[in-house]
Amino acid sequence: GAGGAEEAGEKRSVGEEIESMNSAVYKEATRALDAQHKELVRKYRSEKGSALKEKDEEGLRQARKKEELKECKRGIAAAEAAMKVAEEALTQLGDNKEEKVRDLAALPLANGGGGETPGIGGEIAGMNGSVSAAAIRLLEDKHGELESRYKKEKGSALEEFRGGVHRAKRLAEELEECRGSVAAADARVKGAEEALRQLKDNWEEKVRGLEAVPLAGGGRRETPNRKR
């Protein structure tokens, strides 16, 4: 009877040792899982933070480019309007010159004629002719000044128009790049969030799995129900 009691005590001691060993293994496995889990969580939280920052920065850059493009398009419209004003001015100047030259050329050479002597009639005709010629020269001078001014305005507006079109094209390309960068950063944010979700699910699943690891001889960690 005493020998049987001693043997039973020895078996309980071995069982306790086995459970102690398995408990230590479980704790070590849990510690290793916890350490690696935390390291990956830090990695993907950092990745998410970096991607969010990039997304915000590129979003602000995109907003600035949109405003710059709007301003550029307003400048193009203004330059186009200025070109049309200058073109219309040049057309009016040309029409005015033709009309006034005809009017001046058609001025009466004498002051009504009829009673004048050939001598004075000839002098009046000469005077009126010189006045007409002087008026035409003045017209041409003034016309030339205005024509030069509006040609310069047209040229300047055309240069601004072409420059604006070129800049608008470049801004549109940069805006598209910003959109691509925002989309890429957003994808990185979502990827990091998905990784963190999978890590959380994996943590919960593996902790449950470790808690259910068999102890010895195919058995499992005893629960109050199984001990009964």
FILUMZA-107274 format. One record per residue (C-alpha): y negated, x negated, z; residue in one letter. Coordinates in Angstrom, 3 decimals. Layout:
<atoms>
py = Y, px = X, pz = Z, type = A
...
</atoms>
This chain:
<atoms>
py = 0.000, px = 0.000, pz = 0.000, type = G
py = -2.460, px = -2.819, pz = 0.876, type = A
py = -1.619, px = -4.695, pz = -2.369, type = G
py = -2.361, px = -1.575, pz = -4.471, type = G
py = -5.709, px = -1.126, pz = -2.767, type = A
py = -6.615, px = -4.762, pz = -3.440, type = E
py = -5.613, px = -4.401, pz = -7.125, type = E
py = -7.729, px = -1.273, pz = -7.496, type = A
py = -10.658, px = -3.124, pz = -5.937, type = G
py = -10.209, px = -5.973, pz = -8.390, type = E
py = -10.170, px = -3.537, pz = -11.361, type = K
py = -13.414, px = -1.932, pz = -10.177, type = R
py = -14.935, px = -5.396, pz = -9.894, type = S
py = -13.981, px = -6.230, pz = -13.516, type = V
py = -15.331, px = -2.872, pz = -14.690, type = G
py = -18.573, px = -3.499, pz = -12.876, type = E
py = -18.800, px = -6.961, pz = -14.410, type = E
py = -18.203, px = -5.545, pz = -17.898, type = I
py = -20.830, px = -2.854, pz = -17.390, type = E
py = -23.253, px = -5.452, pz = -16.027, type = S
py = -22.619, px = -7.606, pz = -19.095, type = M
py = -23.117, px = -4.690, pz = -21.474, type = N
py = -26.254, px = -3.669, pz = -19.624, type = S
py = -27.652, px = -7.198, pz = -20.052, type = A
py = -26.746, px = -7.104, pz = -23.760, type = V
py = -28.457, px = -3.691, pz = -24.097, type = Y
py = -31.579, px = -4.969, pz = -22.333, type = K
py = -31.694, px = -8.083, pz = -24.536, type = E
py = -31.241, px = -5.989, pz = -27.682, type = A
py = -33.956, px = -3.590, pz = -26.506, type = T
py = -36.275, px = -6.518, pz = -25.688, type = R
py = -35.690, px = -8.090, pz = -29.137, type = A
py = -36.263, px = -4.727, pz = -30.841, type = L
py = -39.427, px = -4.149, pz = -28.796, type = D
py = -40.834, px = -7.610, pz = -29.618, type = A
py = -40.172, px = -7.380, pz = -33.364, type = Q
py = -41.323, px = -3.748, pz = -33.458, type = H
py = -44.640, px = -4.660, pz = -31.819, type = K
py = -45.122, px = -7.593, pz = -34.193, type = E
py = -44.640, px = -5.345, pz = -37.231, type = L
py = -46.886, px = -2.651, pz = -35.737, type = V
py = -49.647, px = -5.254, pz = -35.256, type = R
py = -49.149, px = -6.441, pz = -38.843, type = K
py = -49.436, px = -2.983, pz = -40.390, type = Y
py = -52.267, px = -1.879, pz = -38.106, type = R
py = -54.141, px = -4.996, pz = -39.219, type = S
py = -53.287, px = -4.227, pz = -42.845, type = E
py = -54.505, px = -0.652, pz = -42.403, type = K
py = -57.742, px = -1.833, pz = -40.751, type = G
py = -58.370, px = -4.375, pz = -43.509, type = S
py = -57.683, px = -1.782, pz = -46.208, type = A
py = -59.950, px = 0.795, pz = -44.535, type = L
py = -62.759, px = -1.759, pz = -44.337, type = K
py = -62.325, px = -2.663, pz = -48.008, type = E
py = -62.208, px = 1.019, pz = -48.952, type = K
py = -65.476, px = 1.667, pz = -47.074, type = D
py = -67.197, px = -1.375, pz = -48.594, type = E
py = -66.066, px = -0.540, pz = -52.126, type = E
py = -67.042, px = 3.105, pz = -51.539, type = G
py = -70.582, px = 2.038, pz = -50.603, type = L
py = -70.703, px = -0.305, pz = -53.611, type = R
py = -69.514, px = 2.544, pz = -55.808, type = Q
py = -72.263, px = 4.830, pz = -54.445, type = A
py = -74.885, px = 2.132, pz = -55.154, type = R
py = -73.590, px = 1.654, pz = -58.692, type = K
py = -73.769, px = 5.419, pz = -59.289, type = K
py = -77.414, px = 5.466, pz = -58.222, type = E
py = -78.187, px = 2.373, pz = -60.325, type = E
py = -76.539, px = 4.013, pz = -63.333, type = L
py = -78.547, px = 7.222, pz = -62.811, type = K
py = -81.772, px = 5.188, pz = -62.571, type = E
py = -80.782, px = 3.214, pz = -65.657, type = C
py = -80.174, px = 6.414, pz = -67.633, type = K
py = -83.577, px = 7.725, pz = -66.540, type = R
py = -85.103, px = 4.467, pz = -67.812, type = G
py = -83.289, px = 4.857, pz = -71.144, type = I
py = -84.615, px = 8.422, pz = -71.497, type = A
py = -88.165, px = 7.258, pz = -70.665, type = A
py = -87.960, px = 4.405, pz = -73.194, type = A
py = -86.641, px = 6.779, pz = -75.845, type = E
py = -89.525, px = 9.179, pz = -75.152, type = A
py = -92.026, px = 6.294, pz = -75.365, type = A
py = -90.575, px = 5.261, pz = -78.737, type = M
py = -91.000, px = 8.801, pz = -80.062, type = K
py = -94.617, px = 8.916, pz = -78.809, type = V
py = -95.383, px = 5.595, pz = -80.536, type = A
py = -93.645, px = 6.697, pz = -83.747, type = E
py = -95.620, px = 9.955, pz = -83.768, type = E
py = -98.866, px = 8.023, pz = -83.153, type = A
py = -98.105, px = 5.695, pz = -86.096, type = L
py = -97.369, px = 8.685, pz = -88.332, type = T
py = -100.650, px = 10.355, pz = -87.341, type = Q
py = -102.566, px = 7.102, pz = -87.893, type = L
py = -101.086, px = 6.728, pz = -91.372, type = G
py = -101.908, px = 10.325, pz = -92.289, type = D
py = -105.441, px = 9.974, pz = -90.885, type = N
py = -106.106, px = 6.783, pz = -92.855, type = K
py = -105.031, px = 8.327, pz = -96.156, type = E
py = -107.112, px = 11.455, pz = -95.516, type = E
py = -110.272, px = 9.622, pz = -94.420, type = K
py = -110.131, px = 7.090, pz = -97.263, type = V
py = -109.977, px = 10.000, pz = -99.709, type = R
py = -112.906, px = 11.720, pz = -97.924, type = D
py = -115.057, px = 8.575, pz = -97.932, type = L
py = -114.280, px = 7.810, pz = -101.555, type = A
py = -115.345, px = 11.338, pz = -102.464, type = A
py = -118.770, px = 11.124, pz = -100.757, type = L
py = -121.660, px = 12.015, pz = -103.168, type = P
py = -123.234, px = 8.909, pz = -104.584, type = L
py = -126.746, px = 10.543, pz = -104.999, type = A
py = -128.587, px = 12.979, pz = -102.762, type = N
py = -128.210, px = 16.026, pz = -104.984, type = G
py = -129.516, px = 14.582, pz = -108.281, type = G
py = -131.641, px = 16.477, pz = -110.792, type = G
py = -135.193, px = 15.276, pz = -110.191, type = G
py = -134.627, px = 11.613, pz = -109.414, type = E
py = -135.738, px = 8.909, pz = -111.765, type = T
py = -133.064, px = 6.656, pz = -113.174, type = P
py = -134.438, px = 3.864, pz = -110.989, type = G
py = -134.252, px = 5.546, pz = -107.635, type = I
py = -131.070, px = 7.352, pz = -108.608, type = G
py = -129.403, px = 4.051, pz = -109.258, type = G
py = -130.629, px = 2.628, pz = -105.949, type = E
py = -129.384, px = 5.681, pz = -104.025, type = I
py = -126.041, px = 5.438, pz = -105.722, type = A
py = -125.785, px = 1.761, pz = -104.780, type = G
py = -126.759, px = 2.489, pz = -101.205, type = M
py = -124.245, px = 5.316, pz = -100.866, type = N
py = -121.552, px = 3.197, pz = -102.470, type = G
py = -122.143, px = 0.361, pz = -100.015, type = S
py = -122.145, px = 2.802, pz = -97.089, type = V
py = -118.861, px = 4.268, pz = -98.302, type = S
py = -117.305, px = 0.810, pz = -98.672, type = A
py = -118.532, px = -0.253, pz = -95.210, type = A
py = -117.142, px = 2.932, pz = -93.692, type = A
py = -113.761, px = 2.325, pz = -95.319, type = I
py = -113.711, px = -1.294, pz = -94.029, type = R
py = -114.524, px = -0.042, pz = -90.510, type = L
py = -111.828, px = 2.602, pz = -90.769, type = L
py = -109.298, px = 0.014, pz = -91.867, type = E
py = -110.293, px = -2.330, pz = -89.014, type = D
py = -110.030, px = 0.385, pz = -86.353, type = K
py = -106.860, px = 1.728, pz = -87.927, type = H
py = -105.350, px = -1.767, pz = -87.884, type = G
py = -106.132, px = -2.209, pz = -84.175, type = E
py = -104.535, px = 1.107, pz = -83.231, type = L
py = -101.570, px = 0.550, pz = -85.544, type = E
py = -100.943, px = -2.874, pz = -83.977, type = S
py = -101.152, px = -1.389, pz = -80.480, type = R
py = -98.660, px = 1.391, pz = -81.192, type = Y
py = -96.289, px = -0.928, pz = -83.034, type = K
py = -96.232, px = -3.156, pz = -79.940, type = K
py = -95.637, px = -0.117, pz = -77.707, type = E
py = -92.813, px = 1.007, pz = -79.968, type = K
py = -91.301, px = -2.492, pz = -79.976, type = G
py = -91.539, px = -2.751, pz = -76.196, type = S
py = -89.976, px = 0.705, pz = -75.754, type = A
py = -87.200, px = -0.186, pz = -78.212, type = L
py = -86.476, px = -3.390, pz = -76.262, type = E
py = -86.342, px = -1.445, pz = -73.000, type = E
py = -84.092, px = 1.150, pz = -74.618, type = F
py = -81.631, px = -1.447, pz = -75.923, type = R
py = -81.679, px = -3.336, pz = -72.618, type = G
py = -81.088, px = -0.088, pz = -70.724, type = G
py = -78.152, px = 0.852, pz = -72.955, type = V
py = -76.594, px = -2.595, pz = -72.425, type = H
py = -77.136, px = -2.407, pz = -68.640, type = R
py = -75.776, px = 1.152, pz = -68.486, type = A
py = -72.601, px = -0.004, pz = -70.233, type = K
py = -72.181, px = -2.872, pz = -67.755, type = R
py = -72.854, px = -0.576, pz = -64.776, type = L
py = -70.322, px = 1.956, pz = -66.078, type = A
py = -67.712, px = -0.832, pz = -66.255, type = E
py = -68.584, px = -2.005, pz = -62.724, type = E
py = -68.418, px = 1.581, pz = -61.473, type = L
py = -64.939, px = 1.920, pz = -62.972, type = E
py = -63.931, px = -1.334, pz = -61.235, type = E
py = -65.217, px = 0.103, pz = -57.927, type = C
py = -63.187, px = 3.263, pz = -58.449, type = R
py = -60.114, px = 1.122, pz = -59.071, type = G
py = -60.781, px = -0.957, pz = -55.937, type = S
py = -61.269, px = 2.177, pz = -53.810, type = V
py = -58.026, px = 3.655, pz = -55.167, type = A
py = -56.152, px = 0.380, pz = -54.514, type = A
py = -57.503, px = 0.153, pz = -50.949, type = A
py = -56.628, px = 3.804, pz = -50.351, type = D
py = -53.071, px = 3.106, pz = -51.557, type = A
py = -52.880, px = 0.180, pz = -49.107, type = R
py = -54.080, px = 2.435, pz = -46.259, type = V
py = -51.431, px = 5.021, pz = -47.120, type = K
py = -48.785, px = 2.308, pz = -47.462, type = G
py = -49.652, px = 0.917, pz = -44.010, type = A
py = -49.650, px = 4.418, pz = -42.491, type = E
py = -46.225, px = 5.088, pz = -44.035, type = E
py = -44.937, px = 1.754, pz = -42.693, type = A
py = -46.194, px = 2.630, pz = -39.188, type = L
py = -44.535, px = 6.055, pz = -39.404, type = R
py = -41.240, px = 4.460, pz = -40.457, type = Q
py = -41.518, px = 1.917, pz = -37.631, type = L
py = -42.050, px = 4.740, pz = -35.113, type = K
py = -39.038, px = 6.654, pz = -36.471, type = D
py = -36.940, px = 3.469, pz = -36.493, type = N
py = -37.956, px = 2.664, pz = -32.904, type = W
py = -36.938, px = 6.096, pz = -31.658, type = E
py = -33.660, px = 6.040, pz = -33.617, type = E
py = -32.660, px = 2.517, pz = -32.553, type = K
py = -33.515, px = 3.109, pz = -28.881, type = V
py = -31.274, px = 6.179, pz = -28.935, type = R
py = -28.603, px = 4.125, pz = -30.716, type = G
py = -28.772, px = 1.316, pz = -28.149, type = L
py = -28.532, px = 3.791, pz = -25.298, type = E
py = -25.300, px = 5.055, pz = -26.862, type = A
py = -23.731, px = 1.590, pz = -27.401, type = V
py = -20.056, px = 1.578, pz = -26.171, type = P
py = -19.437, px = -0.333, pz = -22.950, type = L
py = -15.898, px = -1.667, pz = -22.738, type = A
py = -12.573, px = -0.766, pz = -24.324, type = G
py = -14.107, px = 1.786, pz = -26.692, type = G
py = -15.739, px = 3.721, pz = -23.852, type = G
py = -19.396, px = 4.629, pz = -23.543, type = R
py = -21.920, px = 4.315, pz = -20.790, type = R
py = -20.938, px = 6.886, pz = -18.194, type = E
py = -23.098, px = 9.948, pz = -17.714, type = T
py = -22.908, px = 12.211, pz = -14.661, type = P
py = -20.960, px = 14.762, pz = -16.741, type = N
py = -18.403, px = 12.249, pz = -17.998, type = R
py = -17.835, px = 10.908, pz = -14.472, type = K
py = -16.719, px = 14.288, pz = -13.292, type = R
</atoms>
